[in-house]
Amino acid sequence: MSLSNEKFLLQFSLPGWSWNDFLKEAIAKLSVFDLKESFIPLEFLNKSSITGSKSRPIKVKTSTWACTTNKIKLGRSACIDAGTFASVLNLVIIPRNNYDLPFFGADLVTLPSGHLLALDLQPALIHDQLHTKNVWEKLIPLKEKWQSFFPPGGPIPPDAQSFFSPGFLWTRLPLGKESDRLIKEKFFLAFQDYLTLYMMLLKDSLEVSIERSEEILSGQKRYMEYRSAKDPARSMLKRFYGEEWTEKYISEILFKL
Ligand code: DBV
């Protein structure tokens, strides 16, 4: 792991609850490849603000980290630390489009209302056997193994369904010691399983034809447009940092191909 990675991780060690161990695990796994950190403009690298009320101000920080490898176009994390108000790790890995690979997506969110945990390998080309079969065969057993420990997260909007895989692991948990234990003892292992599978798929993938890679690219664009249009963090980010910064962050950093 390079020095600036470590510096970043130190900046994100929070007191109390944090998703830091998950991010560290992901970076450690990615570091097996020829990882190169990507440049993030200063205004998005570490953004601070104050939210809450005058009598109870809450410090908010959003940190962004990104990398590439020979098969990954963009791996990026967005971490929000607003103390008890919010703790978020959103991680997306976008493979290069000359490989027939899904996205890796994790959305780990702690709010005063509870934890919301989403983990998936998501297709760029929906309903395309060549793109999905090999992945789903390996992913569905992981979903079956891990979802049994967690209550289902509830329905996802119909327009979003096609962006998820049948291996979507998704739950909502109340705050408290029992959930903390479940997250540390079970969800962390599920996260490692999903990541390990993704690393294996990356390692084994072979380059596809130019025609195929163009098809994959247009699927990736559709996916990014959807994620950027429907980012569930939009209203929170706007509250923290205002509209202009938020829209730029979403379209130019979080979901840009
Ligand atoms: N979600 C993001 C990014 C975030 C982020 C970039 C930078 O995609 C955080 C931060 N997700 C985030 C927050 C919330 C959610 C919710 C803060 C809570 C919003 C709130 O309640 O105010 C999966 N994330 C959610 C929800 C889902 C997901 C289904 C609930 C939405 C709701 O209840 O309205 N993650 C989300 C998703 C994909 C994924 C749609 C893939 C397509 O990976």
Residues whose N, C-alpha, C, O or C-beta is under 5 A from the ligand:
A	BS01	DBV	A78 V88 N90 G105 A106 D107 V109 A118 F163 P232 A233 M236 L254
